[in-house]
Amino acid sequence: MKRIFLWAAAYVLLAVIVTGCTGALKSKTVIIPDTEEGREPQSLSETFEVNKIYKLQENEDGELFGWTDKEHVLGYFGKRGRERGFEQLDYELKTRQTWPEIHGFVHGVKVSADGANASFSVQTGGKEKLMLLHLADQKQTVLREWTNKEGVVVAGQMSWANNGRYVSFVQEDGNQEAVIVVYDVTRQETKEFKFPGKTENHQFYSVQVSDDGASALIFKIAARQAYIVFGSLQGDTFVNQYEHPVSSEGNGDFVNDDQIVFVGEEGSLTLFDRRNAKTTILLERSGVFQLSRDRKYIAYSKGRENLYVAKLQGNNIMNEKEIYKGIVPEQIEWSPDNRRMLLNGRKWYESRPVVSAPSAAPFSQNSSLFIIEFK
């Protein structure tokens, strides 16, 4: 293995020398027109060579949330302000399977990474409910329920662990006391974890639990600055182990139970390893990113309207490829087999929906939805 690595290093060095003599290598970019669909673009590389690009959602309001399997995505269609139902979309055949309507105003929908469940909030009859939808049989489970008069607030959206076992959120009561709530889908049980110290000056908007259920990744705002907080869940308490300023337009995620990746305050894609307390800059500039479900690859925006795919290996970004140009990505979702990518975005000159913290991009009239299919 060491000899292979040395040969690989020598090859990379030789490539750099040759590039310096002959000029920079030019990446091939697919430029997507506004009206064409299913277009056969140029070949990019042997890895992540684009086969087709499908444009979705031409003439109706709606949202797409994530993959239920490698060929279908979960959507929500119909006029805003009216009751709408979930639908499972086969993007290639352009067919949709309609599910029963959900009564009330639905928001904050997130599909679990394994495609088995979706979490969402629904407002109806003076009540707010946090719901879980089992996608195989459309069975609904109420996680939390309260009346509007109780003063309970759920900060931001619910978030899923990358293995689909845990769904979590931050809940604040009328006294602004915040707790982390974690629901274990496998055991069908809920646990709460307190924040040590005072939290009234902190605005929490997201919490994600690690695959082993022992750690949490929190996003918050304090003194008008966004932060990412990484720590462990011990007993009934969250223990802060690492905190770092982040970009208000970026995001963060677990690489594994001990490593996290996020977009820092200056826009750098940053990796933190809890085992040795080491912070590594992976890229100097990055916007929104998304890791593949097996955590081997990463898609990320860079520049004005550019989307890249690369391999995440250790503390390095390798084999960067520019695969898409012509839109500012705001939502990126890998399919389970890494062969497809759901992309939501806008033109650089179009206004971004106003949000106070990093979050999945809401649907707007300016949004464009695409599915990129690789060979």
C-alpha positions in Angstrom: 0.0 0.0 0.0 2.9 2.4 0.8 4.5 1.7 -2.6 1.2 2.4 -4.3 0.9 5.7 -2.5 4.4 6.7 -3.5 3.7 5.9 -7.1 0.5 7.9 -6.9 2.3 10.8 -5.4 5.0 10.8 -8.1 2.3 10.7 -10.8 0.5 13.7 -9.2 3.8 15.6 -9.0 4.6 14.8 -12.7 1.1 16.0 -13.7 1.6 19.3 -11.8 5.0 19.8 -13.6 3.5 19.1 -17.0 0.5 21.4 -16.3 2.9 24.2 -15.4 4.6 23.8 -18.8 1.6 23.4 -21.0 -1.0 25.6 -19.3 -3.8 24.8 -16.9 -6.0 21.9 -17.6 -9.5 23.0 -18.6 -12.5 21.3 -17.0 -15.5 20.5 -19.2 -18.7 22.1 -17.9 -22.3 21.3 -18.7 -24.3 24.5 -19.2 -28.0 23.8 -18.8 -30.4 25.9 -20.9 -33.6 27.1 -19.3 -35.9 25.2 -21.7 -34.2 22.0 -22.6 -34.8 18.8 -20.7 -33.1 15.4 -20.8 -30.2 16.9 -22.8 -27.2 14.8 -23.6 -24.3 16.9 -22.4 -20.6 16.5 -23.0 -18.6 13.7 -21.3 -16.9 15.1 -18.2 -14.8 12.1 -17.0 -14.9 8.4 -16.5 -16.1 9.2 -12.9 -19.4 11.2 -12.7 -19.9 11.4 -16.4 -23.2 13.2 -16.9 -25.8 11.2 -18.9 -28.9 13.3 -18.7 -30.3 16.2 -16.9 -34.0 16.4 -16.1 -35.8 19.7 -15.4 -38.7 19.4 -13.0 -41.7 21.4 -11.8 -42.6 23.5 -14.9 -46.0 24.9 -14.2 -47.1 24.3 -10.6 -46.2 25.1 -7.1 -44.4 22.4 -5.1 -41.3 21.1 -3.4 -39.0 18.1 -3.7 -37.5 16.9 -0.4 -35.3 13.9 -1.1 -34.9 10.4 -2.4 -37.1 7.5 -1.2 -35.0 5.1 -3.3 -32.6 5.4 -6.2 -35.3 6.2 -8.7 -38.0 8.1 -6.8 -38.2 11.4 -4.9 -40.7 12.6 -2.4 -42.6 15.8 -3.4 -45.4 18.0 -2.1 -47.6 19.6 -4.8 -50.6 21.9 -5.0 -51.4 25.6 -4.4 -50.0 27.2 -1.3 -52.5 28.0 1.4 -54.5 24.9 0.6 -54.3 21.4 1.8 -51.7 19.5 -0.2 -50.6 15.9 -0.3 -47.3 14.1 -0.6 -46.5 12.4 -3.9 -43.7 10.0 -4.9 -42.3 11.1 -8.2 -40.6 8.9 -10.8 -38.6 11.7 -12.5 -37.7 9.6 -15.6 -41.2 8.3 -16.4 -42.7 11.6 -15.2 -45.3 9.7 -13.2 -46.5 10.5 -9.7 -48.1 8.3 -7.0 -50.5 10.4 -4.9 -50.8 9.8 -1.2 -53.7 10.9 1.1 -53.8 14.6 1.9 -52.6 15.8 5.2 -55.0 18.2 6.8 -53.4 21.5 7.8 -50.4 23.6 6.9 -47.4 21.4 6.4 -43.8 22.7 6.6 -40.3 21.7 7.5 -40.3 18.4 5.6 -37.1 16.3 5.8 -36.6 12.8 4.3 -34.4 10.4 6.3 -31.2 9.4 4.7 -32.4 5.8 4.3 -35.5 6.9 2.5 -37.7 5.1 5.0 -39.4 8.1 6.8 -40.1 11.8 6.5 -40.5 14.3 9.3 -42.6 17.4 9.2 -44.6 20.0 11.1 -48.3 20.6 10.6 -50.5 23.4 11.9 -54.2 22.6 12.3 -57.1 23.5 14.6 -55.0 25.8 16.8 -52.4 23.1 17.4 -48.9 22.4 16.2 -47.8 18.8 15.6 -44.4 17.2 14.9 -45.1 14.2 12.7 -43.3 11.2 11.3 -44.5 9.6 8.1 -43.5 6.0 7.3 -43.1 6.1 3.5 -43.8 2.4 2.9 -47.3 2.4 4.2 -48.0 6.2 4.8 -48.5 5.5 8.5 -48.3 8.7 10.6 -46.8 9.1 14.1 -47.2 12.1 16.3 -43.9 13.0 18.0 -45.0 16.1 19.9 -48.2 18.1 20.1 -49.2 21.4 21.8 -51.6 24.3 21.4 -50.6 27.7 20.2 -51.3 29.2 23.7 -48.6 27.0 25.4 -45.8 29.1 24.0 -43.7 26.1 22.8 -41.3 26.8 20.0 -39.4 24.3 17.8 -36.3 26.0 16.6 -35.8 25.5 12.8 -36.5 22.1 11.3 -36.1 18.5 12.5 -33.0 16.8 11.3 -32.1 13.2 10.7 -29.0 11.2 11.6 -27.2 9.9 8.5 -28.3 6.3 9.1 -32.0 7.3 9.4 -32.3 6.0 13.0 -32.6 9.3 14.9 -34.6 12.4 14.3 -33.9 15.5 16.5 -34.9 19.1 17.1 -34.4 21.9 19.7 -37.5 22.7 21.7 -38.0 25.9 23.8 -40.8 26.5 26.3 -42.4 29.7 27.3 -39.5 30.5 29.7 -37.0 30.2 26.8 -35.5 27.1 28.3 -34.1 24.9 25.5 -33.7 21.1 25.3 -32.5 18.8 22.6 -35.2 16.2 21.8 -34.1 12.9 20.1 -36.5 10.3 18.8 -35.2 6.8 18.2 -37.1 5.3 15.3 -35.9 1.8 16.0 -36.8 1.7 19.7 -39.7 4.2 19.3 -38.7 6.2 22.3 -37.8 9.9 23.0 -35.0 11.3 25.1 -34.3 14.9 26.1 -31.0 16.5 26.8 -30.4 19.8 28.6 -28.0 22.6 27.7 -25.7 23.5 30.6 -25.8 27.1 31.6 -28.1 29.9 30.3 -29.3 29.8 26.7 -31.7 32.8 26.5 -29.2 34.8 24.4 -28.8 31.9 21.9 -31.0 31.2 19.0 -30.9 27.5 18.1 -32.1 26.4 14.7 -30.8 22.9 14.0 -29.5 19.9 15.8 -28.3 16.6 14.2 -27.4 13.4 16.0 -24.6 11.1 15.0 -25.2 7.6 13.8 -24.3 6.1 17.2 -26.7 8.4 19.0 -23.9 9.6 21.3 -23.1 13.0 19.8 -24.9 16.1 18.4 -24.1 18.8 15.9 -25.8 22.1 16.7 -26.3 25.3 14.8 -27.0 28.5 16.7 -26.8 32.3 16.5 -25.2 34.3 19.3 -24.5 38.1 19.1 -25.6 38.0 15.4 -22.9 35.4 14.6 -23.7 31.9 13.4 -21.8 29.0 15.1 -21.5 25.3 14.8 -21.3 23.4 18.1 -20.1 19.8 18.4 -20.4 17.8 21.5 -21.5 14.6 23.3 -24.8 13.5 24.8 -24.0 12.3 28.3 -26.8 11.2 30.6 -29.4 13.9 30.2 -27.0 16.7 29.2 -25.3 18.0 26.0 -21.6 18.6 26.7 -20.0 21.1 24.4 -16.6 20.0 23.0 -16.0 22.3 20.0 -17.4 25.5 18.8 -16.6 27.5 15.6 -18.1 30.5 13.7 -19.7 29.5 10.4 -21.0 31.1 7.3 -24.6 32.2 7.4 -25.2 30.6 4.0 -23.2 27.4 4.6 -24.0 24.2 6.3 -22.4 21.3 8.3 -22.6 17.5 8.6 -21.1 14.4 10.2 -18.4 12.6 8.2 -18.5 9.9 10.9 -19.2 9.8 14.6 -15.9 11.7 15.4 -15.5 14.0 12.4 -17.6 16.9 11.1 -17.3 19.1 8.1 -18.7 22.7 7.8 -18.4 26.0 6.0 -16.5 28.4 8.2 -17.1 32.1 8.7 -14.8 33.1 5.8 -16.4 30.5 3.4 -13.7 27.8 3.8 -14.8 24.1 3.8 -13.4 22.9 7.1 -13.0 19.4 8.7 -12.7 18.9 12.5 -11.6 15.6 14.1 -12.5 15.2 17.7 -10.0 12.4 18.3 -7.0 14.7 17.9 -8.7 18.1 18.1 -7.4 18.9 14.7 -9.0 21.4 12.3 -8.2 21.1 8.6 -9.1 23.4 5.7 -10.3 21.2 2.8 -11.1 24.1 0.4 -10.4 27.8 0.7 -13.8 28.8 -0.7 -17.1 26.8 -0.7 -20.8 27.4 -0.5 -23.5 24.8 0.1 -22.2 21.2 0.1 -23.7 17.7 0.5 -21.9 14.5 1.3 -23.0 11.3 -0.4 -24.8 8.8 1.8 -21.7 6.5 2.0 -19.6 9.7 2.9 -17.1 8.9 0.1 -18.0 11.9 -2.2 -18.9 15.5 -1.8 -20.8 17.9 -4.0 -20.3 21.6 -3.4 -20.8 25.0 -4.9 -17.9 27.3 -5.6 -17.8 30.6 -7.6 -20.9 32.3 -8.9 -22.8 29.5 -10.5 -20.7 26.4 -10.3 -21.2 22.9 -8.9 -18.4 20.5 -8.3 -18.1 16.9 -7.3 -15.0 15.4 -5.6 -13.8 12.4 -3.6 -13.4 13.0 0.2 -10.5 10.9 1.3 -9.1 11.4 4.8 -8.3 15.1 5.1 -8.2 15.7 1.4 -10.5 16.7 -1.5 -9.4 14.7 -4.5 -10.3 14.6 -8.2 -12.4 17.7 -8.3 -14.8 17.9 -11.3 -17.0 20.8 -12.3 -20.2 19.2 -13.4 -22.8 22.0 -13.6 -22.8 25.6 -14.5 -25.6 28.2 -14.7 -27.3 28.2 -11.2 -26.5 29.0 -7.6 -27.1 25.7 -5.7 -29.2 25.9 -2.5 -30.2 22.3 -2.1 -28.2 19.2 -3.1 -29.4 15.7 -2.5 -27.5 12.5 -3.5 -29.4 9.4 -4.5 -28.6 6.3 -2.5 -26.5 4.8 -5.3 -24.6 8.1 -6.0 -25.8 7.9 -9.6 -28.2 10.8 -9.4 -28.4 14.2 -7.8 -31.4 16.4 -7.0 -30.5 20.1 -7.3 -32.5 23.1 -6.3 -31.2 26.6 -7.0 -31.5 30.0 -8.6 -29.8 32.3 -11.0 -27.1 34.5 -9.4 -29.1 37.7 -10.2 -32.3 36.4 -8.6 -33.0 37.3 -5.0 -32.5 34.6 -2.3 -35.4 33.8 0.0 -34.8 35.7 3.2 -33.7 33.4 6.1 -32.1 34.2 9.4 -30.0 31.0 9.5 -28.6 28.3 7.3 -31.3 25.9 6.2 -32.6 23.9 3.3 -33.7 26.3 0.6 -37.5 27.0 0.6 -39.3 26.8 -2.8 -39.9 30.1 -4.5 -41.0 31.1 -8.0 -37.3 31.7 -8.8 -36.2 28.2 -7.9 -35.2 25.7 -10.5 -35.3 22.0 -9.8 -33.1 19.5 -11.7 -32.0 15.9 -11.5 -28.6 15.2 -12.8 -28.1 11.6 -13.9 -24.6 10.1 -14.2 -23.5 7.3 -16.4 
